[in-house]
Amino acid sequence: MRMTVCVKQVLSTGEVRMDPVTNTMIREGRQSVINPFDLHALEAAILLKERLGGEITALSMGIPTVEALLRDAIARGADRAVLLSDRAFAGADTLATSRTLAAGMGLIGGFDLILCGKMAVDGDTAQIGPELAEALDIPHVADVCEILTANEYSIQVRQAAGYGFCTLEVALPALITVTREANRPRMPSLAGIRRSRTAPLRLADSGELALEPCRMGLNGSPTRVVKTFVPVRERVCRPVEGSPSRQAAALLDMVKEVGI
Ligand SMILES: Cc1cc2nc3c(=O)[nH]c(=O)nc-3n(C[C@H](O)[C@H](O)[C@H](O)COP(=O)(O)OP(=O)(O)OC[C@H]3O[C@@H](n4cnc5c(N)ncnc54)[C@H](O)[C@@H]3O)c2cc1C
């Protein structure tokens, strides 16, 4: 099975710094890791490869330092990687990101299954998987918590659907997004780390993609971040005294005051 795992860089500390001019996140020079949900998507691909054979390509759109994260993905079990990196991709919203990743799939060639994480822990829109599937005109199943059966024509999965589960079969090629409950990601092995140092990693810029510049990055993003700010959390302590009924009345007044 030819599989592609979409891997996103996220900052390892929660502190978000925004560029006051473009209102986009500052990622340069910040410690970063593979988005935790993508480790579950990668593990799902490795388990499928162990069952059916095949090849795993890790794909990312990001700044040049994402190369180290893609080599980490190879150390965990991917066979090769593709990094789409260009200033022209900066400030992309989910639509522009999914279009760029779809164009990046053109560099990978054929595929049977694309695996994404359920969501990214920073943007957390969970939009990229479904949008990428639409851009490639293939079916998708979101929130997959178990892959039940798989062969060269289709996969059967269990989907976490609100308070229950759905069992779905989808014909390949397809895309799935994977939840944390699906598996336990393995750590990189020593052999994997050694292999990751020399494994094929293709670096591609906007000129190599079949995508017009007006559909990538900030230019290709209908979402406009008009203002960013770090909310100031104020804690005020107000004693509630008197009889239980007076305390209840005072609490009700406070609830009304803050408009809950
Ligand atoms: C705090 C914050 C809020 C944002 N709000 C919005 C918003 O409301 N609307 C909007 O359009 N954009 C928003 N963005 C921008 C958005 O984060 C980027 O477009 C991002 O590339 C994809 O969206 P996401 O982080 O929500 O990913 P999700 O859709 O949550 O990611 C799901 C999966 O898609 C894959 N994936 C995501 N990004 C990449 C990538 N760059 N390379 C490879 N695989 C990837 C991964 O497998 C990931 O697990 C926001 C960004 C931040 C930091």
The ligand as an ORCA input file, in Angstrom:
! r2SCAN-3c Opt
* xyz 0 1
  C      -4.074     29.827     16.842
  C      -4.342     29.629     15.373
  C      -5.646     29.753     14.886
  C      -5.901     29.551     13.519
  N      -7.188     29.673     13.079
  C      -7.447     29.441     11.766
  C      -8.778     29.540     11.276
  O      -9.725     29.821     12.020
  N      -8.997     29.292      9.954
  C      -7.987     28.979      9.106
  O      -8.252     28.753      7.929
  N      -6.706     28.888      9.545
  C      -6.426     29.123     10.849
  N      -5.147     29.045     11.295
  C      -4.091     28.713     10.331
  C      -3.978     27.222     10.284
  O      -3.398     26.806     11.467
  C      -3.073     26.807      9.167
  O      -3.719     26.976      8.007
  C      -2.606     25.365      9.277
  O      -1.679     25.097      8.285
  C      -3.652     24.294      9.166
  O      -4.693     24.370     10.023
  P      -4.723     23.685     11.475
  O      -3.531     24.077     12.217
  O      -6.027     23.975     12.053
  O      -4.618     22.123     11.131
  P      -5.704     20.971     11.298
  O      -6.716     21.043     10.221
  O      -6.234     20.913     12.703
  O      -4.697     19.731     11.047
  C      -5.202     18.451     10.796
  C      -4.093     17.615     10.190
  O      -3.726     18.127      8.900
  C      -2.333     17.927      8.676
  N      -1.672     19.241      8.514
  C      -2.068     20.461      8.970
  N      -1.191     21.427      8.600
  C      -0.209     20.786      7.903
  C       1.015     21.205      7.289
  N       1.387     22.493      7.293
  N       1.795     20.264      6.684
  C       1.430     18.951      6.672
  N       0.289     18.473      7.246
  C      -0.512     19.383      7.853
  C      -1.787     17.179      9.905
  O      -1.869     15.796      9.677
  C      -2.785     17.601     10.990
  O      -2.895     16.683     12.049
  C      -4.845     29.228     12.640
  C      -3.549     29.101     13.130
  C      -3.295     29.300     14.474
  C      -1.921     29.112     14.962
*
